[in-house]
Amino acid sequence: MTEAVFPDWSPYLDLGAAARAYLRDPDVALDCLGRALKGAGVLGFTLERFVNEYDGVWQEVAVPWKKPASRMGCGTTRCGSARR
């Protein structure tokens, strides 16, 4: 069995660009990630891809995320000098 060689994703700082350079089906993966993250900020990422003759392609994306800011923070009229 020959070893599969994939493009290097590490020069990319953006998850979307790295996924498009590295993953087999990047749009599917990014759509799934977008639904899972629900607007949370991505703090970093790592991508991994394995191919074998029995299971086909196995791809992983690991993403530490930051919870989105609350919509009721001090930038709204509900905080501090709210109108009465």
DSSP file (Angstrom, degrees, kcal/mol; ACC not computed):
  #  RESIDUE AA STRUCTURE BP1 BP2  ACC     N-H-->O    O-->H-N    N-H-->O    O-->H-N    TCO  KAPPA ALPHA  PHI   PSI    X-CA   Y-CA   Z-CA
    1    1 A M              0   0    0      0, 0.0     2,-0.3     0, 0.0    51,-0.0   0.000 360.0 360.0 360.0 132.1    0.0    0.0    0.0
    2    2 A T        -     0   0    0      1,-0.1     2,-0.4     0, 0.0     0, 0.0  -0.613 360.0-111.1 -86.7 147.6    1.4    3.4   -0.9
    3    3 A E        -     0   0    0     -2,-0.3     2,-0.2     1,-0.1    -1,-0.1  -0.623  30.7-126.7 -78.0 128.7    1.3    6.3    1.6
    4    4 A A        -     0   0    0     -2,-0.4     2,-0.5    47,-0.2    47,-0.1  -0.543  19.6-155.1 -76.4 141.3   -1.1    9.1    0.6
    5    5 A V        -     0   0    0     -2,-0.2    -1,-0.0     0, 0.0    -2,-0.0  -0.979  11.5-171.5-120.1 128.2    0.3   12.6    0.5
    6    6 A F        -     0   0    0     -2,-0.5    16,-0.1     1,-0.1    17,-0.1  -0.780  32.8 -89.1-115.9 159.2   -2.0   15.6    1.0
    7    7 A P        -     0   0    0      0, 0.0     2,-0.5     0, 0.0    -1,-0.1  -0.259  49.4-102.1 -61.5 155.5   -1.4   19.3    0.6
    8    8 A D        -     0   0    0      1,-0.1     4,-0.1     2,-0.0    14,-0.0  -0.705  32.9-176.0 -83.4 123.7   -0.1   21.2    3.7
    9    9 A W    >   +     0   0    0     -2,-0.5     3,-1.8     1,-0.2    -1,-0.1   0.612  62.5  91.2 -91.5 -13.3   -2.8   23.1    5.4
   10   10 A S  T 3  S+     0   0    0      1,-0.3    -1,-0.2    37,-0.1     8,-0.1   0.705  73.9  63.7 -63.7 -23.8   -0.5   24.7    8.1
   11   11 A P  T 3  S+     0   0    0      0, 0.0     2,-0.4     0, 0.0    -1,-0.3   0.684  87.0  91.7 -71.3 -12.3    0.3   27.9    6.1
   12   12 A Y    <   -     0   0    0     -3,-1.8    -3,-0.0     1,-0.1     6,-0.0  -0.670  52.0-173.1 -89.2 131.1   -3.3   29.0    6.3
   13   13 A L        +     0   0    0     -2,-0.4     2,-0.4    31,-0.0    -1,-0.1   0.615  69.9  75.2 -91.4 -15.6   -4.5   31.1    9.1
   14   14 A D  S  > S-     0   0    0      1,-0.1     4,-2.5    30,-0.0     5,-0.2  -0.849  73.8-143.3-103.3 131.1   -8.2   30.9    8.1
   15   15 A L  H  > S+     0   0    0     -2,-0.4     4,-2.7     1,-0.2     5,-0.2   0.893 101.1  52.2 -59.2 -42.2  -10.1   27.7    8.7
   16   16 A G  H  > S+     0   0    0      2,-0.2     4,-2.2     1,-0.2    -1,-0.2   0.917 111.5  45.4 -62.0 -44.7  -12.1   28.0    5.5
   17   17 A A  H  > S+     0   0    0      2,-0.2     4,-1.5     1,-0.2    -1,-0.2   0.907 114.4  48.4 -66.1 -42.0   -9.0   28.4    3.4
   18   18 A A  H  X S+     0   0    0     -4,-2.5     4,-1.5     1,-0.2     5,-0.3   0.915 111.5  50.0 -64.8 -42.5   -7.2   25.5    5.1
   19   19 A A  H  X S+     0   0    0     -4,-2.7     4,-2.2     1,-0.2    -2,-0.2   0.903 109.7  50.8 -63.0 -41.1  -10.2   23.2    4.7
   20   20 A R  H  < S+     0   0    0     -4,-2.2    -1,-0.2     1,-0.2    -2,-0.2   0.805 113.6  45.8 -67.4 -28.1  -10.4   24.0    1.0
   21   21 A A  H  < S+     0   0    0     -4,-1.5    -1,-0.2    -5,-0.2    -2,-0.2   0.747 128.3  21.9 -81.9 -23.9   -6.7   23.3    0.6
   22   22 A Y  H  < S+     0   0    0     -4,-1.5    -3,-0.2    -3,-0.2    -2,-0.2   0.813  99.2  79.5-117.5 -42.7   -6.8   20.0    2.6
   23   23 A L     <  -     0   0    0     -4,-2.2    26,-0.1    -5,-0.3    36,-0.0  -0.364  66.3-134.0 -80.4 153.8  -10.1   18.3    3.0
   24   24 A R  S    S+     0   0    0      1,-0.3    -1,-0.1     2,-0.1    25,-0.0   0.916 104.7  20.8 -69.7 -43.6  -11.7   16.1    0.3
   25   25 A D  S  > S+     0   0    0      1,-0.1     4,-2.1     2,-0.1     3,-0.3  -0.646  74.1 166.4-124.3  73.0  -15.2   17.7    0.7
   26   26 A P  H  > S+     0   0    0      0, 0.0     4,-2.9     0, 0.0     5,-0.2   0.846  72.6  54.8 -63.1 -36.5  -14.5   21.1    2.4
   27   27 A D  H  > S+     0   0    0      2,-0.2     4,-1.9     1,-0.2     5,-0.1   0.894 109.8  47.2 -66.1 -37.8  -17.9   22.7    1.8
   28   28 A V  H  > S+     0   0    0     -3,-0.3     4,-2.2     2,-0.2    -1,-0.2   0.933 114.7  47.0 -65.2 -46.1  -19.7   19.8    3.5
   29   29 A A  H  X S+     0   0    0     -4,-2.1     4,-2.5     1,-0.2    -2,-0.2   0.915 113.1  48.0 -63.2 -43.9  -17.2   19.9    6.4
   30   30 A L  H  X S+     0   0    0     -4,-2.9     4,-2.5     2,-0.2    -1,-0.2   0.859 110.3  52.4 -67.4 -34.9  -17.5   23.7    6.8
   31   31 A D  H  X S+     0   0    0     -4,-1.9     4,-1.9    -5,-0.2    -1,-0.2   0.929 111.6  46.2 -64.5 -45.4  -21.3   23.5    6.6
   32   32 A C  H  X S+     0   0    0     -4,-2.2     4,-2.0     1,-0.2    -2,-0.2   0.911 113.7  48.7 -63.3 -43.2  -21.4   20.9    9.4
   33   33 A L  H  X S+     0   0    0     -4,-2.5     4,-2.9     1,-0.2     5,-0.2   0.908 108.3  54.3 -63.3 -42.0  -18.9   23.0   11.5
   34   34 A G  H  X S+     0   0    0     -4,-2.5     4,-1.6     1,-0.2     5,-0.5   0.895 110.1  46.4 -59.6 -41.1  -20.9   26.1   11.0
   35   35 A R  H  < S+     0   0    0     -4,-1.9    -1,-0.2     2,-0.2    -2,-0.2   0.863 114.6  47.8 -69.5 -35.5  -24.1   24.5   12.3
   36   36 A A  H  < S+     0   0    0     -4,-2.0    -2,-0.2     1,-0.2    -1,-0.2   0.883 113.9  45.7 -72.1 -38.4  -22.2   23.0   15.3
   37   37 A L  H >< S-     0   0    0     -4,-2.9     3,-1.6    -5,-0.2    -2,-0.2   0.772  86.5-158.4 -78.0 -26.5  -20.5   26.2   16.2
   38   38 A K  T 3< S-     0   0    0     -4,-1.6    -3,-0.1     1,-0.3    -4,-0.1   0.871  74.5 -40.0  50.3  46.2  -23.7   28.3   15.9
   39   39 A G  T 3  S+     0   0    0     -5,-0.5    -1,-0.3     1,-0.3    -4,-0.1   0.434  99.0 145.8  88.6  -0.9  -21.8   31.6   15.5
   40   40 A A    <   -     0   0    0     -3,-1.6    -1,-0.3    -6,-0.2     2,-0.3  -0.373  54.2-106.2 -68.8 149.6  -19.0   30.9   18.0
   41   41 A G  E     -A   66   0A   0     25,-1.7    25,-2.6     1,-0.1     2,-0.5  -0.569  26.1-127.2 -78.3 138.2  -15.6   32.3   17.3
   42   42 A V  E     -A   65   0A   0     -2,-0.3    23,-0.2    23,-0.2     3,-0.1  -0.757  21.9-174.9 -86.0 123.4  -12.9   29.9   16.2
   43   43 A L        -     0   0    0     21,-2.6     2,-0.3    -2,-0.5    22,-0.2   0.702  65.4 -34.7 -90.4 -22.9   -9.8   30.3   18.3
   44   44 A G        -     0   0    0     20,-0.9    -1,-0.3     2,-0.0     2,-0.3  -0.957  59.4-150.7-179.3 178.5   -7.6   27.8   16.3
   45   45 A F        -     0   0    0     -2,-0.3     2,-0.3    18,-0.2    18,-0.2  -0.989   7.6-159.2-163.9 159.3   -7.9   24.6   14.4
   46   46 A T  E     -B   62   0B   0     16,-1.6    16,-2.4    -2,-0.3     2,-0.4  -0.987  13.0-154.8-142.1 144.8   -6.1   21.4   13.3
   47   47 A L  E     -B   61   0B   0     -2,-0.3     2,-0.3    14,-0.2    14,-0.2  -0.929  10.7-178.5-121.4 143.6   -6.9   19.1   10.4
   48   48 A E  E     -B   60   0B   0     12,-2.4    12,-2.8    -2,-0.4     2,-0.4  -0.996   2.6-174.2-141.2 145.2   -6.1   15.5   10.0
   49   49 A R  E     -B   59   0B   0     -2,-0.3     2,-0.4    10,-0.2    10,-0.2  -0.988   1.1-177.0-144.6 129.9   -6.8   13.1    7.1
   50   50 A F  E     -B   58   0B   0      8,-3.2     8,-3.0    -2,-0.4     2,-0.4  -0.957   3.9-168.9-125.2 144.3   -6.3    9.3    6.9
   51   51 A V  E     +B   57   0B   0     -2,-0.4     2,-0.3     6,-0.2   -47,-0.2  -0.999  12.5 165.6-131.3 132.0   -6.8    7.0    3.9
   52   52 A N  E  >  -B   56   0B   0      4,-2.0     4,-1.3    -2,-0.4    -2,-0.0  -0.947  45.4-113.8-139.4 166.5   -6.7    3.2    4.1
   53   53 A E  T  4 S+     0   0    0     -2,-0.3     4,-0.1     1,-0.2    -1,-0.0   0.603 110.5  45.0 -76.1 -10.7   -7.9    0.5    1.7
   54   54 A Y  T  4 S+     0   0    0      2,-0.2    -1,-0.2     1,-0.0    -3,-0.0   0.868 123.9  22.9 -99.1 -46.9  -10.6   -0.8    4.1
   55   55 A D  T  4 S-     0   0    0      1,-0.3     2,-0.3     3,-0.0    -2,-0.2   0.448  91.1-141.9-104.5  -2.6  -12.5    2.3    5.4
   56   56 A G  E  <  -B   52   0B   0     -4,-1.3    -4,-2.0     2,-0.1     2,-0.4  -0.594  61.2  -0.9  78.0-135.7  -11.7    4.9    2.7
   57   57 A V  E     -B   51   0B   0     -2,-0.3     2,-0.5    -6,-0.2    -6,-0.2  -0.771  56.3-171.8 -98.8 133.8  -11.1    8.4    3.9
   58   58 A W  E     -B   50   0B   0     -8,-3.0    -8,-3.2    -2,-0.4     2,-0.4  -0.992  11.8-177.9-122.4 120.8  -11.3    9.5    7.5
   59   59 A Q  E     -B   49   0B   0     -2,-0.5     2,-0.4   -10,-0.2   -10,-0.2  -0.941   6.0-170.9-123.4 143.3  -11.1   13.2    8.1
   60   60 A E  E     -B   48   0B   0    -12,-2.8   -12,-2.4    -2,-0.4     2,-0.4  -0.984   8.0-170.7-132.3 143.5  -11.0   15.2   11.4
   61   61 A V  E     -B   47   0B   0     -2,-0.4     2,-0.5   -14,-0.2   -14,-0.2  -0.986   7.9-165.3-130.8 122.2  -11.3   18.8   12.2
   62   62 A A  E     +B   46   0B   0    -16,-2.4   -16,-1.6    -2,-0.4    -2,-0.0  -0.937  11.1 178.4-110.2 128.3  -10.6   20.0   15.8
   63   63 A V        -     0   0    0     -2,-0.5     2,-0.4   -18,-0.2   -18,-0.2  -0.942  20.6-153.9-135.8 110.1  -11.7   23.5   16.7
   64   64 A P        -     0   0    0      0, 0.0   -21,-2.6     0, 0.0   -20,-0.9  -0.689  31.3-164.3 -75.1 137.9  -11.5   25.2   20.1
   65   65 A W  E     -A   42   0A   0     -2,-0.4     2,-0.5   -23,-0.2   -23,-0.2  -0.828  21.9-134.6-128.3 162.3  -14.2   27.8   20.1
   66   66 A K  E     -A   41   0A   0    -25,-2.6   -25,-1.7    -2,-0.3     3,-0.1  -0.969  34.0-112.6-116.4 128.4  -15.3   30.9   22.0
   67   67 A K        -     0   0    0     -2,-0.5     3,-0.1   -27,-0.2   -28,-0.1  -0.312  41.5-103.1 -58.2 137.0  -18.9   31.3   23.1
   68   68 A P        -     0   0    0      0, 0.0    -1,-0.1     0, 0.0   -28,-0.1  -0.283  43.8 -95.1 -61.7 148.9  -20.6   34.2   21.2
   69   69 A A        -     0   0    0      1,-0.1     2,-0.1    -3,-0.1     4,-0.0  -0.320  46.7 -98.4 -62.8 145.5  -21.1   37.4   23.2
   70   70 A S    >   -     0   0    0      1,-0.1     3,-0.9    -3,-0.1    -1,-0.1  -0.374  20.7-135.6 -64.3 142.5  -24.4   37.8   24.9
   71   71 A R  T 3  S+     0   0    0      1,-0.3    -1,-0.1    -3,-0.1    -2,-0.1   0.536 102.1  62.3 -77.2  -6.2  -26.9   39.9   22.9
   72   72 A M  T 3  S+     0   0    0      4,-0.1    -1,-0.3     5,-0.1    -2,-0.1  -0.051  77.6 130.3-108.9  31.8  -27.8   41.6   26.2
   73   73 A G  S X  S-     0   0    0     -3,-0.9     3,-1.5     1,-0.1     5,-0.3  -0.024  80.2 -79.8 -73.9-175.1  -24.4   43.1   26.9
   74   74 A C  T 3  S+     0   0    0      1,-0.3    -1,-0.1     4,-0.1     5,-0.1   0.430 119.8  75.5 -72.8   2.0  -23.6   46.7   27.8
   75   75 A G  T 3  S+     0   0    0      5,-0.1    -1,-0.3     3,-0.0     2,-0.2   0.412  87.0  77.5 -88.8   2.6  -23.9   47.8   24.2
   76   76 A T  S X  S-     0   0    0     -3,-1.5     3,-1.1     1,-0.1    -4,-0.1  -0.557  92.7-108.2-107.8 172.4  -27.7   47.5   24.3
   77   77 A T  T 3  S+     0   0    0      1,-0.2     6,-0.2    -2,-0.2    -3,-0.1   0.499 110.9  71.4 -76.3  -3.1  -30.4   49.7   25.6
   78   78 A R  T 3  S+     0   0    0     -5,-0.3     2,-0.4     4,-0.1    -1,-0.2   0.411  93.5  63.6 -90.8   2.1  -31.1   47.2   28.4
   79   79 A C  S <  S-     0   0    0     -3,-1.1     2,-0.6    -6,-0.1    -6,-0.0  -0.956 107.0 -21.9-130.8 144.2  -27.8   48.0   30.2
   80   80 A G  S    S+     0   0    0     -2,-0.4     2,-1.1     1,-0.2    -3,-0.1  -0.450 132.1  20.0  67.4-110.3  -26.5   51.1   31.9
   81   81 A S  S    S+     0   0    0     -2,-0.6    -1,-0.2     3,-0.0     3,-0.1  -0.354  84.7 166.5 -93.9  55.6  -28.3   54.2   30.6
   82   82 A A        -     0   0    0     -2,-1.1    -4,-0.1     1,-0.1     2,-0.1  -0.357  41.9-103.7 -67.9 147.5  -31.3   52.4   29.2
   83   83 A R              0   0    0     -6,-0.2    -1,-0.1     1,-0.1    -2,-0.0  -0.446 360.0 360.0 -69.4 146.4  -34.4   54.5   28.3
   84   84 A R              0   0    0     -2,-0.1    -1,-0.1    -3,-0.1    -2,-0.0   0.357 360.0 360.0-116.8 360.0  -37.2   54.4   30.7
